[in-house]
């Protein structure tokens, strides 16, 4: 969000500018007003403006002197002068301060809007220049001279002071994308200034993509900056900028003493981000955190015990087992590597398989969704919460679900007992459970993941495989024994399911 201040002693002109310029369309998020230099400085203690619109002739300190002082504190701020006096002296003074434009009174709103539009573009351009230099400094560099050249722009803009002796890179990871890094910069600078006297800390941030923001902090006060309590306070201050529904994690890299060592600090900050897995969101970690690359797996005994517990519908016991696994991983400060994720993939797969047994569910699509979530989860707690929720969903049946499961099981048992009947049909099965054929077909597919016809075919082919082991029986007899009147049709279906004809199957068996 771009901040702008209007400094004008004439109330009518001040209000006219504030109310008639289309600020939102121009990309300005906040507009403040002041009637003199004293009020302007007071406002800027709270709001550091990116753009200053100032009258030149005002009682007390004039606009030229006001903006000269602003320039000392905010070297990147953009200045637009307004005045009823267009003499050369004032115009030259505005040029010396690098004013973006000079608008004469009476104010033309269209002309002023164009000047603001130009100033907004300049603010964004300077931000890109700063952050491009920051990105270049993060690349490994063997030549200190080259690094100094690449950092010169930051010195010139007052982002890093020549006496700065400590530099530190932090990387912020957000669950959602940080949409406005310029606004993030502003809020962080304001918070640092308010809470810890930010004049001793110099701050630059830029997006890295993938919901991550890289931050450069520098200072000339070595003792203060290296103090762990102070570093914790800075980290908490940066995290306090997040919105109510945002989730952030800050990885703090090691301190370095030169710009050409920033890539080293950056790599250590990325390592610190691994601690997110066991620390969780909305906190921070230093590069020296004691995490481990967990290599363990879920033992066969544990898997079988968990499976049995679920089958017996012992929800409390199953959740207790999950809690023990989670506690073990958190206590060990395990990072989210392949082994940790595989533990939760295994647990969720067991839950899915039990769901198929208890509810006769196909669940192919659900399995894909589960795997995708577990693969993208950032913390152990997120995966733990997910599988616990899955357990509760599987074990908590409604009366309607219980009734439907009973009906489908009854239909399946009937097909297993009467598969040889040539009269067996969906209508017959529907009559057995007092449902309409259409409703039974839909319910069966929902619960099993296959049609009634597919299920019956599987039973018949399985039975045929057993019967074919008897060489005394003719193929047409086998077909009749599993419910097929046409031996040729039976052979076609058998080959489709097994990959070979019944005669071929008999020979190899």
C-alpha positions in Angstrom: 0.0 0.0 0.0 1.4 3.4 -1.0 1.1 6.2 1.6 0.7 9.8 0.5 0.6 13.1 2.4 -0.9 16.5 1.3 0.7 19.5 3.0 -1.3 22.6 2.2 -2.2 25.5 4.5 -5.4 26.5 2.6 -8.2 24.2 3.8 -10.4 24.5 0.7 -7.5 23.5 -1.6 -6.4 20.7 0.8 -9.8 19.2 1.0 -10.4 19.6 -2.7 -7.3 17.6 -3.5 -8.1 14.9 -0.9 -11.7 14.5 -2.1 -11.4 14.8 -5.9 -8.2 12.9 -7.0 -9.1 9.2 -7.8 -6.6 7.8 -5.3 -7.6 4.2 -5.5 -7.5 4.1 -9.3 -4.0 5.6 -9.1 -2.8 2.9 -6.7 -2.6 5.0 -3.5 -3.9 3.2 -0.4 -3.7 5.9 2.3 -3.9 9.7 2.1 -3.2 11.9 5.1 -3.3 15.7 5.2 -1.5 18.5 7.1 -1.9 22.3 7.1 1.8 23.1 8.0 5.2 21.6 8.4 4.9 20.9 12.1 1.7 18.8 11.6 3.3 17.1 8.6 6.4 15.9 10.7 4.0 14.7 13.4 2.0 12.6 10.9 5.2 11.2 9.4 6.3 9.8 12.8 3.3 7.5 12.4 3.1 7.2 8.6 6.2 7.4 6.4 4.9 8.7 3.1 6.0 7.4 -0.3 4.7 10.5 -2.0 4.6 14.1 -0.7 2.3 16.7 -2.3 3.4 20.0 -0.8 2.5 23.7 -1.3 5.7 25.8 -1.6 4.6 28.9 0.2 3.2 28.2 3.7 3.4 30.1 7.1 6.5 29.1 9.0 8.7 26.5 7.2 8.0 26.6 3.5 7.5 23.6 1.3 11.1 23.6 -0.1 12.6 23.4 3.3 10.0 20.9 4.5 10.7 18.5 1.6 14.5 18.9 2.0 14.1 17.6 5.6 11.8 14.8 4.3 14.5 13.9 1.8 17.0 13.4 4.6 14.7 11.0 6.4 13.0 9.4 3.4 15.4 9.5 0.5 13.1 7.5 -1.8 10.0 9.6 -1.2 8.5 11.2 -4.4 7.8 15.0 -4.2 5.1 16.9 -6.1 5.1 20.7 -5.5 2.1 22.9 -5.9 2.2 26.7 -5.9 0.6 29.8 -7.3 4.1 31.2 -7.9 5.9 29.8 -11.0 9.0 31.9 -10.8 12.3 30.3 -11.7 13.8 30.3 -8.1 11.1 27.9 -6.8 11.2 25.8 -10.0 15.0 25.4 -9.7 14.7 24.5 -6.0 12.1 21.8 -6.8 14.5 20.4 -9.5 17.4 20.2 -7.0 15.2 18.1 -4.7 14.3 15.7 -7.5 10.7 16.7 -7.5 8.6 14.4 -9.7 6.4 17.3 -10.9 5.4 20.9 -10.3 1.7 21.8 -10.5 0.5 25.4 -10.6 -2.5 26.8 -8.8 -5.4 26.8 -9.5 -5.1 23.0 -9.3 -6.1 21.0 -12.4 -7.2 17.6 -10.9 -6.4 15.8 -14.2 -2.9 17.3 -14.3 -2.3 16.5 -10.6 -3.6 13.0 -11.1 -1.1 12.5 -13.9 1.7 13.7 -11.6 0.5 11.2 -8.9 0.4 8.4 -11.4 4.0 9.2 -12.4 5.0 9.3 -8.7 3.4 5.9 -8.0 5.2 4.3 -11.0 8.5 5.8 -9.6 7.9 4.3 -6.1 7.3 0.8 -7.7 10.4 1.2 -9.9 12.7 2.1 -7.0 11.3 -0.9 -5.0 12.2 -3.2 -7.9 15.7 -1.7 -8.2 16.3 -2.2 -4.5 15.0 -5.8 -4.4 16.9 -6.7 -7.7 20.1 -5.6 -6.0 19.1 -7.7 -2.9 18.5 -10.7 -5.1 21.9 -10.3 -6.7 23.6 -10.1 -3.3 22.1 -13.5 -2.3 24.0 -15.2 -5.1 27.4 -16.7 -4.0 30.2 -14.3 -5.0 33.9 -14.7 -4.5 35.0 -11.1 -5.2 34.3 -8.7 -2.4 34.7 -5.8 -4.8 32.0 -7.1 -7.0 29.7 -7.5 -4.1 30.4 -4.0 -3.0 29.5 -2.6 -6.4 26.2 -4.6 -6.4 25.4 -3.2 -3.0 26.2 0.4 -3.9 22.7 1.2 -4.9 21.4 0.2 -1.5 24.0 2.5 0.2 22.9 5.4 -2.1 19.3 4.9 -1.2 19.9 4.9 2.5 18.8 1.3 2.9 22.2 0.3 4.3 24.5 2.7 6.0 28.2 2.8 5.4 28.9 2.0 9.1 26.7 -1.1 9.1 28.8 -4.0 10.3 26.2 -6.8 10.8 24.0 -8.3 8.1 21.4 -11.0 8.5 19.0 -12.7 6.0 15.7 -14.0 7.2 13.2 -15.9 5.0 9.4 -15.7 5.7 7.2 -18.5 4.6 3.5 -17.9 4.4 0.6 -20.4 4.1 -0.9 -18.0 1.5 0.9 -15.7 -0.9 2.0 -12.3 0.4 0.3 -10.3 -2.2 1.7 -6.8 -1.5 5.4 -6.9 -0.6 5.5 -3.1 -0.7 2.9 -2.9 2.0 4.7 -5.6 3.9 7.9 -3.5 3.8 6.0 -0.5 5.1 4.3 -2.3 7.9 7.5 -4.0 9.1 9.4 -0.7 9.0 6.7 1.0 11.0 6.6 -1.8 13.6 10.4 -1.9 14.0 10.4 1.8 14.5 7.6 1.8 17.0 8.6 -1.2 19.1 12.4 -1.3 19.0 13.6 2.1 17.8 13.9 1.1 14.2 16.4 3.8 13.3 19.2 1.4 14.3 17.8 -1.4 12.0 17.8 -1.1 8.3 15.3 -3.3 6.4 14.6 -4.5 2.9 12.2 -7.3 1.8 11.1 -8.8 -1.5 9.1 -11.8 -2.7 10.8 -15.0 -3.7 7.7 -16.7 -5.1 6.3 -19.9 -3.6 4.7 -17.9 -0.7 8.1 -16.8 0.5 9.6 -13.4 1.3 13.4 -12.7 1.7 14.4 -10.0 4.3 17.7 -8.2 4.8 18.3 -6.7 8.2 21.5 -4.6 8.8 22.8 -2.5 11.7 26.0 -0.9 12.9 25.4 -1.9 16.5 27.1 -5.2 16.7 26.5 -6.0 20.4 22.8 -5.2 20.1 22.2 -7.1 16.9 24.0 -10.3 18.1 22.0 -10.4 21.4 19.6 -13.3 21.2 16.8 -11.5 23.1 17.0 -8.6 20.7 16.9 -11.0 17.7 13.9 -12.7 19.2 12.2 -9.3 19.6 12.9 -8.4 16.0 11.5 -11.7 14.8 8.3 -11.4 16.9 7.9 -7.8 15.6 8.1 -8.9 12.0 5.5 -11.7 12.7 3.2 -9.3 14.4 2.5 -7.6 11.0 0.5 -10.6 9.7 -3.3 -10.4 9.4 -5.7 -12.2 11.6 -6.2 -15.2 9.3 -2.6 -15.4 8.0 -0.1 -18.1 9.0 3.6 -17.2 8.8 6.9 -18.8 9.8 10.3 -17.0 9.9 13.6 -18.7 9.4 16.5 -16.5 10.7 19.9 -16.9 9.2 23.3 -16.4 10.7 24.9 -13.0 11.1 27.6 -12.1 8.6 30.0 -9.1 8.6 30.1 -8.3 4.8 27.8 -8.1 1.9 29.6 -10.7 -0.1 28.7 -13.2 2.7 24.9 -12.7 2.4 24.5 -15.9 0.4 25.8 -17.8 3.4 23.3 -16.1 5.7 20.6 -16.8 3.1 21.3 -20.6 3.0 21.3 -20.8 6.8 17.9 -19.1 6.8 16.5 -21.7 4.4 17.8 -24.4 6.7 16.0 -22.7 9.6 12.7 -22.9 7.7 12.8 -26.7 8.2 11.9 -26.2 11.8 8.4 -25.2 10.7 7.6 -28.9 10.5 7.7 -29.4 14.3 7.4 -25.8 15.6 4.2 -25.0 13.6 3.0 -21.7 12.1 3.3 -18.2 13.5 6.6 -18.5 15.2 10.3 -18.4 14.2 13.5 -20.5 14.3 17.2 -19.6 14.2 19.6 -21.4 11.9 21.1 -23.2 14.8 17.9 -25.0 15.8 18.4 -28.7 16.8 16.3 -30.5 14.2 16.9 -34.1 12.9 16.4 -35.9 9.6 14.2 -38.6 11.0 14.9 -42.0 9.3 12.4 -44.3 11.1 9.4 -46.1 9.6 6.2 -47.5 11.0 6.8 -51.0 12.2 4.7 -53.9 10.9 3.5 -54.5 14.5 2.4 -50.9 14.8 0.6 -51.1 11.4 -1.2 -54.3 12.3 -2.2 -52.9 15.7 -3.6 -49.7 14.2 -5.5 -51.7 11.6 -7.0 -54.0 14.1 -8.0 -51.1 16.4 -9.8 -49.4 13.5 -11.6 -52.6 12.5 -12.9 -53.0 16.0 -14.1 -49.4 15.9 -12.0 -48.3 18.9 -11.8 -44.7 18.1 -10.2 -43.5 21.4 -7.5 -46.1 21.2 -6.8 -45.3 17.5 -6.5 -41.6 18.2 -4.2 -42.3 21.2 -1.9 -44.3 18.9 -1.7 -41.4 16.5 -1.0 -39.0 19.4 1.9 -41.1 20.5 3.4 -41.1 17.0 3.0 -37.3 16.6 4.5 -36.7 20.1 7.5 -38.8 19.2 8.2 -36.9 16.0 7.7 -33.5 17.7 9.9 -34.4 20.6 12.6 -35.4 18.2 12.3 -32.2 16.3 11.8 -34.1 13.1 11.8 -32.2 9.8 9.3 -33.1 7.0 11.4 -35.4 5.0 10.3 -38.5 2.9 10.4 -40.8 6.0 8.1 -38.6 8.1 5.6 -38.1 5.3 5.6 -41.8 4.5 4.6 -42.6 8.1 1.4 -40.5 7.6 0.8 -41.8 4.1 0.9 -45.3 5.6 -1.4 -44.4 8.5 -3.9 -42.8 6.1 -3.8 -45.7 3.7 -4.7 -48.1 6.6 -7.6 -45.8 7.5 -8.7 -45.9 3.8 -8.5 -49.7 3.6 -10.6 -50.0 6.8 -13.1 -47.6 5.4 -13.5 -49.9 2.4 -14.2 -52.9 4.7 -16.5 -51.1 7.1 -18.4 -49.0 4.6 -17.8 -50.9 1.3 -16.4 -47.7 -0.1 -14.5 -47.5 -3.4 -12.9 -44.1 -2.4 -10.5 -43.9 -5.3 -11.0 -40.2 -5.7 -10.7 -39.7 -1.9 -7.4 -41.5 -1.9 -6.0 -39.0 -4.4 -7.2 -36.0 -2.4 -5.7 -37.4 0.8 -2.3 -38.1 -0.8 -2.2 -34.6 -2.3 -2.9 -32.9 1.1 -0.3 -35.0 2.9 2.2 -34.3 0.2 1.7 -30.5 0.5 1.3 -30.2 4.3 4.0 -28.0 5.9 3.8 -29.2 9.5 3.5 -32.4 11.5 0.5 -31.0 13.3 -1.3 -30.5 10.0 -0.8 -34.1 9.0 -1.8 -35.3 12.4 -5.0 -33.3 12.4 -5.8 -34.6 9.0 -5.5 -38.3 9.8 -7.3 -37.9 13.1 -10.2 -36.3 11.3 -10.1 -39.2 8.8 -10.3 -41.7 11.7 -13.4 -39.9 13.1 -15.1 -39.8 9.7 -14.6 -43.5 9.2 -15.7 -44.7 12.6 -18.6 -42.4 13.1 -21.5 -44.0 11.2 -25.0 -42.5 11.0 -28.0 -44.8 11.3 -28.7 -44.3 7.6 -25.1 -45.4 6.7 -25.5 -48.5 9.0 -28.7 -49.4 7.3 -27.3 -49.0 3.8 -24.1 -51.0 4.6 -26.3 -53.8 5.9 -28.4 -53.8 2.7 -25.3 -53.9 0.4 -23.7 -56.7 2.4 -26.9 -58.7 2.1 -26.9 -58.2 -1.7 -23.3 -59.2 -1.9 -23.9 -62.4 0.1 -26.9 -63.2 -2.1 -24.8 -62.9 -5.2 -22.0 -65.1 -3.7 -24.6 -67.8 -2.9 -26.6 -67.6 -6.2 -23.9 -66.7 -8.8 -24.7 -69.9 -10.8 -28.3 -68.8 -11.4 -29.0 -67.6 -15.0 -32.0 -65.7 -13.6 -29.9 -63.5 -11.3 -30.5 -59.9 -12.3 -30.6 -56.4 -10.8 -34.4 -56.7 -10.5 -34.1 -59.9 -8.5 -31.5 -58.3 -6.2 -33.6 -55.2 -5.8 -36.6 -57.4 -4.8 -34.5 -59.2 -2.2 -33.8 -55.9 -0.3 -37.1 -54.1 -1.2 -35.5 -51.3 -3.2 -35.9 -50.1 -6.8 -33.3 -51.3 -9.3 -32.2 -47.7 -10.0 -31.7 -46.9 -6.3 -29.9 -50.1 -5.5 -27.6 -49.7 -8.5 -26.6 -46.2 -7.4 -26.1 -47.2 -3.8 -24.0 -50.2 -4.7 -21.7 -48.2 -6.9 -21.3 -45.5 -4.3 -20.5 -48.0 -1.6 -18.2 -50.4 -3.5 -16.8 -48.4 -6.4 -18.1 -50.9 -9.0 -21.4 -51.8 -10.6 -23.5 -54.8 -9.6 -22.7 -56.4 -13.0 -18.9 -55.9 -12.4 -19.1 -57.4 -9.0 -21.1 -60.4 -10.2 -18.7 -61.0 -13.1 -15.8 -61.0 -10.7 -17.5 -63.6 -8.6 -18.3 -65.8 -11.6 -14.8 -65.7 -13.1 -13.2 -66.4 -9.7 -15.5 -69.5 -9.3 -14.7 -70.5 -12.9 -11.0 -70.5 -12.2 -11.6 -73.0 -9.4 -13.9 -75.2 -11.4 -11.5 -75.3 -14.4 -9.0 -77.2 -12.2 -11.2 -80.3 -12.8 -10.2 -81.7 -16.2 -13.3 -83.9 -16.4 -15.6 -80.9 -17.0 -16.2 -79.6 -20.5 -15.9 -75.8 -21.0 -19.7 -75.5 -21.8 -20.4 -77.2 -18.4 -18.1 -74.8 -16.6 -19.9 -71.9 -18.2 -23.3 -73.2 -17.1 -22.0 -73.8 -13.6 -21.1 -70.1 -13.2 -24.3 -68.7 -14.7 -23.5 -68.4 -18.4 -25.8 -70.0 -21.1 -23.4 -69.2 -24.0 -20.0 -70.9 -23.7 -18.5 -68.5 -26.3 -19.6 -65.4 -24.4 -18.2 -67.0 -21.2 -14.8 -67.5 -23.0 -14.8 -63.9 -24.1 -15.5 -62.5 -20.7 -13.0 -64.9 -19.1 -10.2 -63.7 -21.4 -11.1 -60.1 -20.8 -10.7 -60.6 -17.0 -7.7 -63.0 -16.9 -5.9 -62.3 -20.2 -6.3 -65.9 -21.5 -9.0 -68.3 -22.7 -10.4 -70.8 -20.3 -8.6 -73.6 -22.3 -5.3 -71.8 -21.9 -5.9 -71.2 -18.2 -6.7 -74.9 -17.7 -3.4 -75.9 -19.4 -1.1 -73.8 -17.2 -3.0 -74.7 -14.0 
